[in-house]
Amino acid sequence: MTQQGVRWTADQVLALAPDAASRKAGSKLGAAGPWSEAGSSDEGAVWGLCKGSGSKPYQTVVDIADAAGPAYKCSCPSRKFPCKHALGLLLLWAGGDAAVPPGQAPEWAGQWMAGRRRRAEEKKAQGGSGAPSGSADPEAARRRAERRAERVTAGAVELEQRLTDLLRGGLATADQAGYGLWEETAARMVDAQAQGLAGRVRELGAIPSTGPGWPVRLLEECALLHLLGQGWLRRERLPDGLAATVRSRIGLPASADGPPLRDRWLVLAQYDTTDARLTTRRIWLHGADSHRTVLLLSYGAAGRAPEPAMPVGLALEAEVSAYPGAAQLRVALGEQFAPPAPTAIRPPGMTTSRAAARYGDALREDPWLESVPVTLDRVVPTPDGDSWQLADADEDAALPLTPAARSRPGLWRLVALSGGAPVRVFGECGHQGFTPLTAWPEGPGEAVALC
């Protein structure tokens, strides 16, 4: 299938932006004014020259035929991927052939595309060569795993003592001690190679003095942290699925070992979260035939967008393999048989009460679960005092929006899409409420990204 007739929407293009600033800057470059010699090919290349502040225009080319999502090359100095020029070029291409006509790629764009195709073929050939994977010395790998388990156990024991001291002295001491004590404890968990424990300790340390009710929230998080530590110390007594979940929550590495599942995967949502160390990308997929909702996780150094990037509302035919763990939704992306393309697929929806029940069911398998992915059918965004909720159009029930969702511009896009009428909304449902990520109107219409 050629790429010439496959046009994305502006929303699908802007969903690729690494941040709000790039989205705004790319939108300004989505007109023909600054562009020259723009074109596209059946092989999936889109190229153009964009006038900048210097004497030479920026050479920008995008490979939209890559099955893992678009790839970008631009001669500008930006370290963002995609940069504003790539976003502007894709917006121009999404407008039709008038601004980006079919043609033969110039040499600079053709060389880059040829190099990508060659490397993809080499990688595919290496993958099918039958070369052994994993450690060349299983015994050495086993000893390393044992040493790490011993360090994690020592860290879990130390953390249990810290929690005991906190509860013995009273929760008020957490506010008096300040964040430094918790950062020191988190650093000790990093030394113990228990990154999952370290992350939860940092979150716990940020709770004191965050507003009314913080002692209750602190006690809840202490209880979950204690449960995780005890789960590790008693992991030999746990069912296999729950033991795998504990290892994952602790932060031990694992490989996707589930059987490959081939399907047409609808891209439900994509969003990034960033801290001082890392950018994490979450991509939710829904299988048209398997009816499974799965999660792709990828990571990049702070300030750099991870890969892959998949525009919301497109679908790709590919295989995925699940990671171990009870009720584990994370998968690894395997062989891809076609690049993402527009689709009429929509995920089936459910009521708000059923969504809350689904989260409760999932907690039995994973007590540390923050939220579950659900699609709500026929809900209306409605003000609720100083907050907002998604009210079920067919029953007397509603889900409150999370504090994070209420502060995002996506809330107003959702309100505008609804206009007081029911809509279908995909998002994450958890103990803090519902975070909408993508929405569809009741009738025909494209997916609208809300994150």
C-alpha positions as a LaTeX table, in Angstrom:
\begin{tabular}{lrrr}
\hline
Residue & $x$ (\AA) & $y$ (\AA) & $z$ (\AA) \\
\hline
Met1 & 0.00 & 0.00 & 0.00 \\
Thr2 & 1.42 & 3.42 & $-0.91$ \\
Gln3 & 1.37 & 6.37 & 1.41 \\
Gln4 & 0.27 & 8.92 & $-1.17$ \\
Gly5 & $-3.43$ & 8.81 & $-0.29$ \\
Val6 & $-3.00$ & 8.49 & 3.47 \\
Arg7 & $-3.49$ & 11.91 & 5.04 \\
Trp8 & $-3.45$ & 12.53 & 8.75 \\
Thr9 & $-5.51$ & 15.15 & 10.51 \\
Ala10 & $-3.99$ & 18.22 & 12.15 \\
Asp11 & $-4.81$ & 16.77 & 15.59 \\
Gln12 & $-2.95$ & 13.56 & 14.74 \\
Val13 & 0.09 & 15.55 & 13.67 \\
Leu14 & 0.08 & 17.80 & 16.73 \\
Ala15 & $-0.21$ & 14.74 & 18.98 \\
Leu16 & 3.41 & 14.01 & 18.00 \\
Ala17 & 4.70 & 17.29 & 19.50 \\
Pro18 & 7.11 & 16.73 & 22.42 \\
Asp19 & 5.66 & 19.68 & 24.38 \\
Ala20 & 3.19 & 22.56 & 24.24 \\
Ala21 & 5.82 & 25.02 & 22.98 \\
Ser22 & 6.65 & 22.79 & 20.02 \\
Arg23 & 2.95 & 22.36 & 19.29 \\
Lys24 & 2.45 & 26.13 & 19.17 \\
Ala25 & 5.58 & 26.79 & 17.10 \\
Gly26 & 4.80 & 23.94 & 14.68 \\
Ser27 & 1.28 & 25.26 & 14.14 \\
Lys28 & 2.70 & 28.58 & 12.97 \\
Leu29 & 4.80 & 26.76 & 10.36 \\
Gly30 & 1.85 & 24.76 & 9.03 \\
Ala31 & 1.18 & 27.28 & 6.24 \\
Ala32 & 2.82 & 27.49 & 2.82 \\
Gly33 & 4.54 & 30.84 & 3.45 \\
Pro34 & 7.94 & 29.72 & 4.82 \\
Trp35 & 8.14 & 26.53 & 2.72 \\
Ser36 & 9.62 & 25.86 & $-0.70$ \\
Glu37 & 10.30 & 22.76 & $-2.82$ \\
Ala38 & 7.95 & 20.69 & $-0.62$ \\
Gly39 & 6.84 & 17.29 & $-1.89$ \\
Ser40 & 5.95 & 13.71 & $-1.02$ \\
Ser41 & 6.52 & 10.28 & $-2.52$ \\
Asp42 & 4.78 & 6.92 & $-2.65$ \\
Glu43 & 7.60 & 5.51 & $-0.48$ \\
Gly44 & 6.39 & 7.58 & 2.46 \\
Ala45 & 8.80 & 10.52 & 2.32 \\
Val46 & 7.65 & 14.11 & 2.92 \\
Trp47 & 10.23 & 16.85 & 2.44 \\
Gly48 & 10.62 & 20.59 & 2.16 \\
Leu49 & 12.85 & 23.63 & 2.70 \\
Cys50 & 11.80 & 25.97 & 5.51 \\
Lys51 & 13.05 & 29.55 & 5.65 \\
Gly52 & 14.65 & 30.36 & 8.99 \\
Ser53 & 16.71 & 33.17 & 10.47 \\
Gly54 & 19.86 & 32.19 & 8.54 \\
Ser55 & 20.75 & 32.53 & 4.88 \\
Lys56 & 20.15 & 28.84 & 4.14 \\
Pro57 & 16.71 & 27.25 & 4.59 \\
Tyr58 & 16.37 & 24.24 & 6.86 \\
Gln59 & 16.19 & 20.88 & 5.08 \\
Thr60 & 13.36 & 18.88 & 6.64 \\
Val61 & 12.30 & 15.33 & 5.75 \\
Val62 & 9.89 & 12.93 & 7.46 \\
Asp63 & 9.50 & 9.18 & 6.92 \\
Ile64 & 5.79 & 8.53 & 7.48 \\
Ala65 & 5.96 & 4.92 & 6.27 \\
Asp66 & 7.94 & 3.63 & 9.25 \\
Ala67 & 5.74 & 1.02 & 10.92 \\
Ala68 & 6.90 & 2.14 & 14.39 \\
Gly69 & 5.83 & 5.72 & 13.74 \\
Pro70 & 7.25 & 8.65 & 11.78 \\
Ala71 & 10.98 & 9.42 & 11.78 \\
Tyr72 & 12.43 & 12.90 & 11.28 \\
Lys73 & 15.53 & 14.64 & 9.95 \\
Cys74 & 16.04 & 18.41 & 10.00 \\
Ser75 & 19.14 & 20.55 & 9.57 \\
Cys76 & 18.01 & 22.93 & 12.32 \\
Pro77 & 19.88 & 22.88 & 15.68 \\
Ser78 & 16.84 & 21.87 & 17.76 \\
Arg79 & 17.25 & 18.86 & 20.03 \\
Lys80 & 13.52 & 18.18 & 20.11 \\
Phe81 & 12.04 & 15.31 & 18.10 \\
Pro82 & 10.06 & 16.18 & 16.14 \\
Cys83 & 11.21 & 19.78 & 15.85 \\
Lys84 & 8.83 & 22.59 & 14.96 \\
His85 & 9.86 & 22.39 & 11.28 \\
Ala86 & 8.94 & 18.69 & 11.06 \\
Leu87 & 5.60 & 19.41 & 12.71 \\
Gly88 & 4.95 & 22.31 & 10.34 \\
Leu89 & 5.84 & 20.18 & 7.32 \\
Leu90 & 3.46 & 17.42 & 8.42 \\
Leu91 & 0.68 & 19.95 & 8.99 \\
Leu92 & 1.29 & 21.30 & 5.49 \\
Trp93 & 1.22 & 17.73 & 4.08 \\
Ala94 & $-2.00$ & 16.97 & 5.99 \\
Gly95 & $-3.66$ & 19.81 & 4.08 \\
Gly96 & $-3.42$ & 17.98 & 0.75 \\
Asp97 & $-1.52$ & 17.91 & $-2.52$ \\
Ala98 & $-1.81$ & 21.63 & $-3.24$ \\
Ala99 & 1.02 & 22.56 & $-0.83$ \\
Val100 & 2.90 & 19.22 & $-0.81$ \\
Pro101 & 2.51 & 17.69 & $-4.30$ \\
Pro102 & 3.68 & 14.21 & $-5.32$ \\
Gly103 & 7.16 & 14.15 & $-6.74$ \\
Gln104 & 10.69 & 12.78 & $-6.77$ \\
Ala105 & 12.63 & 13.27 & $-3.54$ \\
Pro106 & 15.69 & 15.56 & $-3.80$ \\
Glu107 & 19.09 & 13.95 & $-3.29$ \\
Trp108 & 19.48 & 15.03 & 0.35 \\
Ala109 & 16.10 & 13.56 & 1.31 \\
Gly110 & 16.52 & 10.46 & $-0.84$ \\
Gln111 & 19.88 & 9.62 & 0.71 \\
Trp112 & 18.46 & 9.81 & 4.22 \\
Met113 & 15.48 & 7.64 & 3.29 \\
Ala114 & 17.72 & 5.09 & 1.54 \\
Gly115 & 19.95 & 4.90 & 4.60 \\
Arg116 & 16.96 & 4.26 & 6.84 \\
Arg117 & 15.68 & 1.50 & 4.57 \\
Arg118 & 19.12 & $-0.12$ & 4.42 \\
Arg119 & 19.54 & $-0.10$ & 8.20 \\
Ala120 & 16.03 & $-1.51$ & 8.68 \\
Glu121 & 16.83 & $-4.39$ & 6.32 \\
Glu122 & 20.13 & $-5.08$ & 8.10 \\
Lys123 & 18.41 & $-5.09$ & 11.47 \\
Lys124 & 15.72 & $-7.44$ & 10.18 \\
Ala125 & 18.35 & $-9.77$ & 8.76 \\
Gln126 & 20.26 & $-9.81$ & 12.04 \\
Gly127 & 17.07 & $-10.55$ & 13.94 \\
Gly128 & 16.37 & $-13.59$ & 11.81 \\
Ser129 & 19.92 & $-14.93$ & 11.80 \\
Gly130 & 19.34 & $-17.28$ & 14.70 \\
Ala131 & 22.03 & $-15.66$ & 16.83 \\
Pro132 & 21.59 & $-16.50$ & 20.51 \\
Ser133 & 20.12 & $-13.77$ & 22.68 \\
Gly134 & 20.58 & $-13.01$ & 26.33 \\
Ser135 & 23.66 & $-13.67$ & 28.48 \\
Ala136 & 26.49 & $-15.78$ & 27.07 \\
Asp137 & 27.08 & $-17.12$ & 30.59 \\
Pro138 & 23.82 & $-18.18$ & 32.31 \\
Glu139 & 25.67 & $-19.03$ & 35.52 \\
Ala140 & 27.18 & $-15.54$ & 35.74 \\
Ala141 & 23.75 & $-14.03$ & 35.08 \\
Arg142 & 22.27 & $-16.15$ & 37.88 \\
Arg143 & 24.94 & $-14.96$ & 40.33 \\
Arg144 & 24.34 & $-11.32$ & 39.38 \\
Ala145 & 20.60 & $-11.78$ & 39.94 \\
Glu146 & 21.23 & $-13.32$ & 43.36 \\
Arg147 & 23.52 & $-10.46$ & 44.41 \\
Arg148 & 20.96 & $-7.90$ & 43.31 \\
Ala149 & 18.19 & $-9.74$ & 45.18 \\
Glu150 & 20.32 & $-9.62$ & 48.34 \\
Arg151 & 20.80 & $-5.86$ & 47.96 \\
Val152 & 17.08 & $-5.33$ & 47.38 \\
Thr153 & 16.29 & $-7.39$ & 50.47 \\
Ala154 & 18.67 & $-5.28$ & 52.57 \\
Gly155 & 17.01 & $-2.14$ & 51.21 \\
Ala156 & 13.51 & $-3.46$ & 51.96 \\
Val157 & 14.52 & $-4.28$ & 55.55 \\
Glu158 & 15.99 & $-0.80$ & 56.02 \\
Leu159 & 12.84 & 0.80 & 54.59 \\
Glu160 & 10.67 & $-1.19$ & 56.99 \\
Gln161 & 12.71 & 0.23 & 59.88 \\
Arg162 & 12.29 & 3.80 & 58.56 \\
Leu163 & 8.51 & 3.32 & 58.32 \\
Thr164 & 8.43 & 1.85 & 61.84 \\
Asp165 & 10.34 & 4.84 & 63.20 \\
Leu166 & 7.95 & 7.25 & 61.42 \\
Leu167 & 4.82 & 5.64 & 62.84 \\
Arg168 & 6.33 & 5.33 & 66.30 \\
Gly169 & 7.18 & 9.05 & 66.35 \\
Gly170 & 3.86 & 10.13 & 64.80 \\
Leu171 & 3.02 & 11.39 & 61.33 \\
Ala172 & 3.59 & 15.01 & 62.38 \\
Thr173 & 7.33 & 14.29 & 62.50 \\
Ala174 & 7.28 & 13.76 & 58.72 \\
Asp175 & 6.38 & 17.42 & 58.23 \\
Gln176 & 9.02 & 18.56 & 60.69 \\
Ala177 & 11.80 & 16.43 & 59.18 \\
Gly178 & 11.38 & 17.92 & 55.72 \\
Tyr179 & 12.03 & 16.36 & 52.33 \\
Gly180 & 15.74 & 15.76 & 52.92 \\
Leu181 & 15.15 & 12.68 & 55.06 \\
Trp182 & 13.03 & 11.05 & 52.35 \\
Glu183 & 15.53 & 11.92 & 49.61 \\
Glu184 & 18.24 & 10.27 & 51.70 \\
Thr185 & 16.04 & 7.18 & 52.10 \\
Ala186 & 15.34 & 7.15 & 48.36 \\
Ala187 & 19.06 & 7.34 & 47.65 \\
Arg188 & 19.57 & 4.31 & 49.88 \\
Met189 & 16.97 & 2.41 & 47.86 \\
Val190 & 18.81 & 3.36 & 44.65 \\
Asp191 & 22.01 & 1.99 & 46.19 \\
Ala192 & 20.06 & $-1.19$ & 46.92 \\
Gln193 & 19.08 & $-1.35$ & 43.20 \\
Ala194 & 15.39 & $-1.03$ & 44.12 \\
Gln195 & 14.38 & 1.82 & 41.80 \\
Gly196 & 10.68 & 1.15 & 42.31 \\
Leu197 & 10.98 & 1.57 & 46.06 \\
Ala198 & 13.05 & 4.73 & 45.54 \\
Gly199 & 10.37 & 6.28 & 43.35 \\
Arg200 & 7.59 & 5.56 & 45.83 \\
Val201 & 9.71 & 6.96 & 48.70 \\
Arg202 & 10.20 & 10.22 & 46.77 \\
Glu203 & 6.45 & 10.46 & 46.15 \\
Leu204 & 5.79 & 9.80 & 49.82 \\
Gly205 & 8.24 & 12.52 & 50.86 \\
Ala206 & 6.37 & 15.11 & 48.80 \\
Ile207 & 3.03 & 14.54 & 50.57 \\
Pro208 & 3.50 & 16.42 & 53.91 \\
Ser209 & 2.09 & 19.95 & 53.92 \\
Thr210 & 0.41 & 19.53 & 50.51 \\
Gly211 & $-2.96$ & 20.66 & 51.79 \\
Pro212 & $-5.81$ & 19.52 & 54.02 \\
Gly213 & $-5.84$ & 15.79 & 54.67 \\
Trp214 & $-2.16$ & 15.18 & 53.95 \\
Pro215 & $-1.68$ & 12.92 & 57.04 \\
Val216 & $-4.35$ & 10.55 & 55.68 \\
Arg217 & $-2.69$ & 10.45 & 52.27 \\
Leu218 & 0.69 & 9.92 & 53.89 \\
Leu219 & $-0.63$ & 7.00 & 55.95 \\
Glu220 & $-2.16$ & 5.42 & 52.83 \\
Glu221 & 1.14 & 5.65 & 50.95 \\
Cys222 & 3.06 & 4.29 & 53.95 \\
Ala223 & 0.70 & 1.31 & 54.01 \\
Leu224 & 1.23 & 0.62 & 50.28 \\
Leu225 & 4.99 & 0.96 & 50.68 \\
His226 & 4.94 & $-1.41$ & 53.64 \\
Leu227 & 2.85 & $-3.87$ & 51.63 \\
Leu228 & 5.34 & $-3.76$ & 48.76 \\
Gly229 & 8.30 & $-4.31$ & 51.07 \\
Gln230 & 6.59 & $-7.22$ & 52.77 \\
Gly231 & 5.62 & $-8.63$ & 49.39 \\
Trp232 & 9.28 & $-8.71$ & 48.40 \\
Leu233 & 10.43 & $-10.23$ & 51.70 \\
Arg234 & 7.77 & $-12.95$ & 51.38 \\
Arg235 & 7.81 & $-13.31$ & 47.60 \\
Glu236 & 8.44 & $-17.06$ & 47.75 \\
Arg237 & 4.98 & $-17.52$ & 49.30 \\
Leu238 & 3.10 & $-15.51$ & 46.67 \\
Pro239 & 1.32 & $-16.85$ & 43.58 \\
Asp240 & 3.51 & $-16.59$ & 40.48 \\
Gly241 & 1.55 & $-13.72$ & 38.94 \\
Leu242 & 1.55 & $-11.60$ & 42.09 \\
Ala243 & 5.23 & $-12.36$ & 42.70 \\
Ala244 & 6.03 & $-11.11$ & 39.19 \\
Thr245 & 4.02 & $-7.95$ & 39.92 \\
Val246 & 6.02 & $-7.36$ & 43.12 \\
Arg247 & 9.30 & $-7.76$ & 41.24 \\
Ser248 & 8.09 & $-5.28$ & 38.63 \\
Arg249 & 6.97 & $-2.75$ & 41.26 \\
Ile250 & 10.31 & $-3.10$ & 43.07 \\
Gly251 & 12.05 & $-2.20$ & 39.84 \\
Leu252 & 13.67 & $-5.45$ & 38.75 \\
Pro253 & 14.09 & $-5.78$ & 34.98 \\
Ala254 & 11.97 & $-8.27$ & 33.08 \\
Ser255 & 11.58 & $-9.31$ & 29.47 \\
Ala256 & 8.37 & $-9.60$ & 27.51 \\
Asp257 & 7.89 & $-13.36$ & 27.46 \\
Gly258 & 4.24 & $-13.67$ & 26.44 \\
Pro259 & 3.31 & $-15.29$ & 23.13 \\
Pro260 & 3.16 & $-12.81$ & 20.20 \\
Leu261 & $-0.34$ & $-11.47$ & 19.56 \\
Arg262 & $-1.00$ & $-10.12$ & 16.08 \\
Asp263 & $-3.80$ & $-7.61$ & 15.66 \\
Arg264 & $-4.81$ & $-4.30$ & 14.15 \\
Trp265 & $-3.90$ & $-1.92$ & 16.98 \\
Leu266 & $-5.74$ & 1.37 & 17.29 \\
Val267 & $-3.60$ & 4.11 & 18.87 \\
Leu268 & $-5.84$ & 5.28 & 21.71 \\
Ala269 & $-3.55$ & 7.81 & 23.34 \\
Gln270 & 0.05 & 8.94 & 23.60 \\
Tyr271 & 1.53 & 11.22 & 26.25 \\
Asp272 & 4.85 & 11.93 & 27.96 \\
Thr273 & 5.73 & 12.55 & 31.60 \\
Thr274 & 9.06 & 14.13 & 32.50 \\
Asp275 & 11.18 & 14.46 & 35.61 \\
Ala276 & 14.74 & 15.65 & 36.13 \\
Arg277 & 16.17 & 12.33 & 34.99 \\
Leu278 & 13.87 & 10.76 & 32.44 \\
Thr279 & 11.07 & 11.26 & 29.94 \\
Thr280 & 8.55 & 8.42 & 29.91 \\
Arg281 & 6.23 & 7.90 & 26.96 \\
Arg282 & 2.98 & 5.95 & 27.34 \\
Ile283 & 1.10 & 4.71 & 24.27 \\
Trp284 & $-2.23$ & 2.96 & 24.77 \\
Leu285 & $-3.32$ & 0.53 & 22.03 \\
His286 & $-6.62$ & $-1.31$ & 21.48 \\
Gly287 & $-6.79$ & $-4.54$ & 19.49 \\
Ala288 & $-9.62$ & $-4.56$ & 16.94 \\
Asp289 & $-9.91$ & $-8.36$ & 16.98 \\
Ser290 & $-8.58$ & $-9.33$ & 20.43 \\
His291 & $-10.43$ & $-6.42$ & 22.17 \\
Arg292 & $-7.40$ & $-6.07$ & 24.45 \\
Thr293 & $-6.07$ & $-2.73$ & 25.65 \\
Val294 & $-2.29$ & $-2.74$ & 26.09 \\
Leu295 & 0.45 & $-0.28$ & 27.00 \\
Leu296 & 3.73 & 0.52 & 25.27 \\
Leu297 & 6.31 & 2.17 & 27.52 \\
Ser298 & 9.47 & 3.84 & 26.25 \\
Tyr299 & 12.06 & 6.09 & 27.85 \\
Gly300 & 14.39 & 8.90 & 26.83 \\
Ala301 & 16.92 & 11.10 & 28.56 \\
Ala302 & 15.38 & 14.22 & 30.04 \\
Gly303 & 14.75 & 16.76 & 27.30 \\
Arg304 & 14.59 & 14.18 & 24.49 \\
Ala305 & 11.37 & 12.59 & 23.30 \\
Pro306 & 11.36 & 8.78 & 23.44 \\
Glu307 & 10.50 & 6.59 & 20.47 \\
Pro308 & 8.29 & 5.39 & 18.92 \\
Ala309 & 5.75 & 8.13 & 18.20 \\
Met310 & 2.26 & 7.09 & 17.08 \\
Pro311 & $-0.45$ & 9.58 & 16.13 \\
Val312 & $-3.73$ & 9.10 & 17.96 \\
Gly313 & $-6.55$ & 7.68 & 15.86 \\
Leu314 & $-4.35$ & 5.66 & 13.50 \\
Ala315 & $-4.04$ & 1.87 & 13.49 \\
Leu316 & $-1.12$ & $-0.42$ & 12.76 \\
Glu317 & $-0.97$ & $-4.15$ & 12.14 \\
Ala318 & 1.67 & $-5.62$ & 14.42 \\
Glu319 & 2.56 & $-8.24$ & 16.99 \\
Val320 & 2.94 & $-7.49$ & 20.70 \\
Ser321 & 4.21 & $-9.64$ & 23.59 \\
Ala322 & 3.15 & $-9.19$ & 27.22 \\
Tyr323 & 5.43 & $-8.63$ & 30.19 \\
Pro324 & 5.08 & $-10.94$ & 33.22 \\
Gly325 & 2.84 & $-9.96$ & 36.12 \\
Ala326 & $-0.71$ & $-10.32$ & 37.37 \\
Ala327 & $-3.09$ & $-8.30$ & 35.19 \\
Gln328 & $-0.06$ & $-6.85$ & 33.39 \\
Leu329 & $-1.01$ & $-4.53$ & 30.52 \\
Arg330 & 2.48 & $-3.58$ & 29.39 \\
Val331 & 3.68 & $-5.12$ & 26.13 \\
Ala332 & 6.68 & $-4.98$ & 23.84 \\
Leu333 & 6.14 & $-4.10$ & 20.20 \\
Gly334 & 7.25 & $-6.89$ & 17.89 \\
Glu335 & 7.11 & $-7.27$ & 14.14 \\
Gln336 & 5.10 & $-4.60$ & 12.35 \\
Phe337 & 3.42 & $-5.52$ & 9.09 \\
Ala338 & 2.19 & $-2.11$ & 7.93 \\
Pro339 & 2.69 & 1.53 & 8.96 \\
Pro340 & 0.03 & 3.35 & 10.99 \\
Ala341 & $-2.92$ & 4.38 & 8.81 \\
Pro342 & $-6.33$ & 6.03 & 9.33 \\
Thr343 & $-9.08$ & 3.72 & 10.56 \\
Ala344 & $-12.75$ & 3.76 & 11.50 \\
Ile345 & $-12.12$ & 1.50 & 14.52 \\
Arg346 & $-13.40$ & 2.74 & 17.87 \\
Pro347 & $-13.03$ & 0.97 & 21.21 \\
Pro348 & $-16.25$ & $-0.28$ & 22.82 \\
Gly349 & $-17.44$ & 1.81 & 25.75 \\
Met350 & $-18.87$ & 1.14 & 29.20 \\
Thr351 & $-20.79$ & 2.96 & 31.91 \\
Thr352 & $-19.12$ & 5.03 & 34.62 \\
Ser353 & $-20.18$ & 2.58 & 37.34 \\
Arg354 & $-18.69$ & $-0.34$ & 35.42 \\
Ala355 & $-15.45$ & 1.59 & 34.99 \\
Ala356 & $-15.15$ & 2.13 & 38.75 \\
Ala357 & $-15.86$ & $-1.57$ & 39.33 \\
Arg358 & $-13.15$ & $-2.51$ & 36.83 \\
Tyr359 & $-10.57$ & $-0.52$ & 38.78 \\
Gly360 & $-11.66$ & $-2.25$ & 41.99 \\
Asp361 & $-11.30$ & $-5.66$ & 40.35 \\
Ala362 & $-7.81$ & $-4.79$ & 39.09 \\
Leu363 & $-6.64$ & $-3.80$ & 42.59 \\
Arg364 & $-7.06$ & $-7.40$ & 43.73 \\
Glu365 & $-4.35$ & $-8.40$ & 41.27 \\
Asp366 & $-2.13$ & $-5.35$ & 41.77 \\
Pro367 & $-2.71$ & $-3.33$ & 45.01 \\
Trp368 & $-0.26$ & $-0.62$ & 43.85 \\
Leu369 & $-2.14$ & 0.12 & 40.62 \\
Glu370 & $-2.80$ & 3.83 & 40.13 \\
Ser371 & $-5.41$ & 3.47 & 37.38 \\
Val372 & $-6.78$ & 1.26 & 34.62 \\
Pro373 & $-7.53$ & 2.13 & 30.99 \\
Val374 & $-11.25$ & 2.35 & 30.22 \\
Thr375 & $-13.47$ & 3.80 & 27.50 \\
Leu376 & $-16.63$ & 5.52 & 28.71 \\
Asp377 & $-19.64$ & 5.49 & 26.41 \\
Arg378 & $-22.20$ & 8.32 & 26.29 \\
Val379 & $-20.84$ & 10.63 & 28.96 \\
Val380 & $-21.19$ & 14.40 & 29.24 \\
Pro381 & $-18.55$ & 16.69 & 30.82 \\
Thr382 & $-20.41$ & 18.58 & 33.54 \\
Pro383 & $-19.34$ & 21.20 & 36.12 \\
Asp384 & $-19.44$ & 19.98 & 39.71 \\
Gly385 & $-18.95$ & 22.97 & 41.97 \\
Asp386 & $-15.31$ & 23.99 & 41.56 \\
Ser387 & $-14.55$ & 20.73 & 39.78 \\
Trp388 & $-15.70$ & 18.73 & 36.73 \\
Gln389 & $-17.13$ & 15.27 & 36.24 \\
Leu390 & $-18.17$ & 12.95 & 33.43 \\
Ala391 & $-21.86$ & 12.27 & 33.93 \\
Asp392 & $-23.39$ & 9.13 & 32.46 \\
Ala393 & $-26.13$ & 10.06 & 29.98 \\
Asp394 & $-28.12$ & 6.88 & 30.64 \\
Glu395 & $-27.84$ & 6.34 & 34.41 \\
Asp396 & $-27.57$ & 8.37 & 37.58 \\
Ala397 & $-23.80$ & 8.07 & 38.00 \\
Ala398 & $-20.66$ & 10.07 & 37.26 \\
Leu399 & $-16.88$ & 9.97 & 37.60 \\
Pro400 & $-14.97$ & 13.02 & 38.90 \\
Leu401 & $-12.04$ & 14.25 & 36.88 \\
Thr402 & $-8.60$ & 14.06 & 38.48 \\
Pro403 & $-6.93$ & 17.31 & 39.61 \\
Ala404 & $-4.39$ & 16.94 & 36.78 \\
Ala405 & $-7.15$ & 16.62 & 34.16 \\
Arg406 & $-8.94$ & 19.74 & 35.43 \\
Ser407 & $-5.82$ & 21.85 & 34.85 \\
Arg408 & $-5.15$ & 20.73 & 31.26 \\
Pro409 & $-6.32$ & 22.49 & 28.07 \\
Gly410 & $-7.72$ & 19.13 & 26.98 \\
Leu411 & $-10.68$ & 19.64 & 29.32 \\
Trp412 & $-11.91$ & 22.56 & 27.22 \\
Arg413 & $-11.40$ & 20.61 & 23.98 \\
Leu414 & $-13.57$ & 17.89 & 25.51 \\
Val415 & $-16.24$ & 20.39 & 26.55 \\
Ala416 & $-16.22$ & 21.93 & 23.07 \\
Leu417 & $-16.46$ & 18.52 & 21.38 \\
Ser418 & $-19.41$ & 17.56 & 23.57 \\
Gly419 & $-21.35$ & 20.80 & 23.45 \\
Gly420 & $-23.64$ & 19.28 & 26.09 \\
Ala421 & $-24.18$ & 16.06 & 24.07 \\
Pro422 & $-22.85$ & 12.60 & 24.98 \\
Val423 & $-19.38$ & 11.62 & 23.74 \\
Arg424 & $-17.19$ & 8.54 & 23.98 \\
Val425 & $-14.03$ & 9.10 & 26.04 \\
Phe426 & $-10.94$ & 6.95 & 26.58 \\
Gly427 & $-8.81$ & 7.58 & 29.64 \\
Glu428 & $-7.40$ & 6.29 & 32.90 \\
Cys429 & $-9.70$ & 5.56 & 35.85 \\
Gly430 & $-8.17$ & 5.40 & 39.33 \\
His431 & $-8.53$ & 6.35 & 42.98 \\
Gln432 & $-8.19$ & 10.08 & 42.20 \\
Gly433 & $-10.85$ & 10.02 & 39.48 \\
Phe434 & $-10.81$ & 9.87 & 35.70 \\
Thr435 & $-8.21$ & 11.40 & 33.36 \\
Pro436 & $-9.61$ & 11.78 & 29.80 \\
Leu437 & $-7.03$ & 11.22 & 27.07 \\
Thr438 & $-9.01$ & 10.89 & 23.80 \\
Ala439 & $-12.61$ & 11.50 & 22.77 \\
Trp440 & $-14.94$ & 10.80 & 19.85 \\
Pro441 & $-18.25$ & 12.46 & 18.98 \\
Glu442 & $-21.43$ & 10.37 & 18.97 \\
Gly443 & $-21.70$ & 10.31 & 15.19 \\
Pro444 & $-18.98$ & 10.15 & 12.52 \\
Gly445 & $-15.87$ & 12.09 & 13.42 \\
Glu446 & $-12.15$ & 11.85 & 14.07 \\
Ala447 & $-10.56$ & 11.08 & 17.43 \\
Val448 & $-9.62$ & 14.20 & 19.39 \\
Ala449 & $-6.48$ & 13.95 & 21.54 \\
Leu450 & $-6.96$ & 15.57 & 24.97 \\
Cys451 & $-3.40$ & 15.24 & 26.33 \\
\hline
\end{tabular}
